[in-house]
Amino acid sequence: SDTRVMVVSSYVLSQEILRHYVERLGIRCDICETPGEAKVLLNNTGNKHPRYDLILIDYHFRSDNGLELIAQQTQTTQATSRFIVVSAQNHMRSINDIKQAGAVGLLAKPLYPRHLELILQLISRHGTAGTPFPFITRKLLDEMTRDSEKQQTAAAPKVALGLKVLLVEDIKVNQMLMTKILEKNGCSVDIAGNGEEAVEQYIRGNYQI
């Protein structure tokens, strides 16, 4: 993949977790421990240092401010990278501060692989930096996940459509739950509360399952 990601974090555990997530997608990931180190790398992009499509950056550092780096980089005419601030919940800044600096997202830790996949999908969909881009929050990613799950459910074939099922179960709650699942998948369901009822209904009915 030509996609490239940078992680800017002073926390070794965060570095390794995010690197693992990124590389598992077949994407190159570079690590910088401070905004100053990242600035040097970003200011020397070229044949030796390819551009970064996504930069995940902590907000809090001992001596540097992640927002300052974002503002410096996004205000240049050569800006090509999308910055997303990743911060602990108790250190979260207002979205306005993050937007004004030029970042395209603010996410509370922890960040999960599915979140990263969705972020990269958005970057691919909206092209290079400078084009309109939705501000990324956990709420937006959760909505995208739900929409994707609904589409997958709608597209899934109803392999059990039309099957007649005899459900033998004596516990009411289990009857309700299993009936709901079976009917959702296109089955017609009759219920027998015990073995004797099941035998009688099986003889009278024409059940596939």
C-alpha positions in Angstrom: 0.0 0.0 0.0 1.1 3.6 -0.7 -0.7 4.8 2.4 1.5 6.0 5.2 0.7 6.7 8.8 2.7 8.5 11.5 2.1 8.1 15.2 3.3 10.9 17.5 3.2 9.8 21.1 5.6 9.8 24.1 3.9 6.7 25.5 5.6 3.5 24.4 2.5 1.4 25.0 0.4 3.7 22.8 3.1 3.6 20.1 3.2 -0.1 20.0 -0.6 -0.6 20.0 -1.2 1.9 17.2 1.8 0.6 15.2 0.3 -3.0 15.5 -3.1 -1.8 14.3 -1.7 0.1 11.3 0.7 -2.6 10.2 -1.9 -5.3 10.5 -3.7 -3.4 7.6 -0.6 -3.7 5.5 0.3 0.0 6.0 3.7 1.5 6.8 3.7 3.2 10.2 6.5 5.6 11.5 6.8 6.6 15.2 7.8 9.9 16.6 8.1 10.5 20.4 7.7 14.3 20.3 6.1 16.9 18.0 9.6 18.3 17.5 10.8 15.0 16.1 7.7 14.8 13.9 8.3 18.4 12.6 11.8 17.5 11.5 10.5 14.5 9.6 7.6 16.4 8.0 9.7 19.3 6.9 12.0 16.9 5.1 9.5 15.1 3.1 10.5 14.1 -0.4 12.1 11.1 -2.0 13.6 10.0 1.3 10.6 10.8 3.4 7.2 10.2 1.6 4.2 12.2 2.7 1.9 11.0 5.5 -1.8 10.4 4.7 -2.7 10.3 8.4 -1.0 11.5 11.6 -2.3 10.4 14.9 -1.0 12.7 17.6 -1.3 12.9 21.4 -2.3 16.2 22.8 -0.2 16.2 25.9 3.6 16.1 25.9 6.1 17.0 28.6 7.6 20.0 26.8 5.7 20.3 23.4 2.2 21.0 22.4 0.7 18.8 19.7 -1.7 21.6 18.6 1.2 23.9 17.7 2.7 21.3 15.4 -0.7 20.8 13.7 -1.2 24.5 13.2 2.3 24.9 11.7 1.9 22.0 9.3 -1.7 22.6 8.1 -1.2 26.3 7.4 1.5 25.6 4.8 0.5 25.5 1.1 2.2 22.1 0.8 0.1 20.5 3.6 -1.0 17.0 2.6 -1.5 15.2 5.9 -4.6 14.7 8.0 -4.1 15.2 11.7 -6.2 13.5 14.3 -5.7 14.3 18.0 -5.9 11.2 20.3 -6.2 12.0 23.9 -7.1 10.5 27.3 -10.7 11.4 28.3 -9.6 13.5 31.3 -7.3 15.6 29.0 -9.8 16.3 26.3 -9.8 19.8 24.8 -12.8 21.5 23.1 -13.5 20.5 19.5 -13.2 24.2 18.6 -9.5 24.3 19.8 -8.7 21.2 17.8 -10.5 22.5 14.6 -8.8 25.9 14.8 -5.4 24.2 14.9 -6.3 22.4 11.6 -6.9 18.8 12.8 -9.7 16.8 11.3 -10.6 14.8 14.3 -10.6 14.4 18.1 -10.8 10.9 19.6 -10.7 9.7 23.2 -8.5 6.7 24.0 -8.6 3.8 23.5 -8.6 3.6 19.7 -9.5 0.3 18.2 -8.7 -1.3 14.8 -12.2 -0.8 13.4 -11.8 3.0 14.1 -8.6 3.1 12.2 -10.1 1.3 9.2 -13.0 3.8 9.1 -10.7 6.8 9.3 -8.6 5.5 6.4 -11.8 4.9 4.4 -12.8 8.5 5.0 -9.4 9.7 3.9 -9.5 7.6 0.7 -13.0 8.8 0.0 -12.4 12.5 0.4 -9.1 12.6 -1.4 -6.1 14.8 -0.5 -5.9 17.4 2.2 -7.6 20.7 1.4 -10.9 19.1 0.3 -14.0 19.1 2.5 -13.7 16.6 5.2 -16.0 15.6 8.1 -14.7 16.2 11.6 -14.0 12.8 13.0 -15.3 11.9 16.5 -16.1 8.7 18.3 -19.8 9.4 17.6 -19.2 9.7 13.8 -17.3 6.4 13.8 -19.9 4.6 15.8 -22.6 5.8 13.4 -20.5 4.6 10.4 -20.2 1.2 12.2 -23.9 0.9 12.7 -24.7 1.9 9.1 -22.2 -0.7 7.8 -23.7 -3.4 10.0 -27.2 -2.6 8.8 -26.1 -2.8 5.1 -24.4 -6.1 5.7 -27.5 -7.5 7.4 -29.8 -6.3 4.6 -27.4 -7.8 2.0 -27.2 -11.2 3.8 -29.2 -13.9 2.0 -32.1 -15.3 3.9 -31.0 -18.9 3.7 -33.7 -20.1 6.0 -36.5 -18.3 4.1 -39.7 -20.3 4.2 -38.5 -23.1 6.4 -41.0 -24.5 8.9 -39.5 -25.0 12.3 -40.7 -26.9 15.3 -39.2 -25.4 18.4 -39.1 -27.6 21.5 -38.4 -25.6 24.6 -40.1 -25.4 28.0 -38.7 -22.0 29.1 -40.8 -19.1 28.0 -38.0 -16.6 27.7 -36.0 -19.0 25.5 -39.1 -19.6 23.4 -39.5 -15.9 22.8 -35.8 -15.3 22.0 -35.3 -18.2 19.7 -38.6 -17.5 17.9 -37.6 -14.0 17.3 -34.2 -15.0 15.9 -35.7 -17.7 13.6 -38.5 -15.4 12.3 -36.0 -12.7 11.6 -34.2 -15.2 9.3 -37.4 -16.0 7.4 -38.6 -19.1 9.3 -42.1 -20.1 10.3 -42.1 -21.3 13.9 -44.3 -23.5 16.0 -43.6 -24.1 19.7 -43.9 -27.3 21.7 -43.5 -26.9 25.5 -42.4 -30.6 26.1 -41.5 -33.8 24.3 -45.1 -35.1 24.2 -46.4 -32.0 22.5 -43.5 -32.1 20.1 -44.3 -35.6 19.0 -48.0 -34.7 18.4 -47.1 -31.6 16.5 -44.4 -33.3 14.4 -46.9 -36.0 13.3 -49.5 -33.4 12.3 -47.1 -30.9 10.8 -44.6 -30.8 7.9 -41.4 -29.5 9.5 -38.1 -29.1 7.8 -36.3 -28.4 11.1 
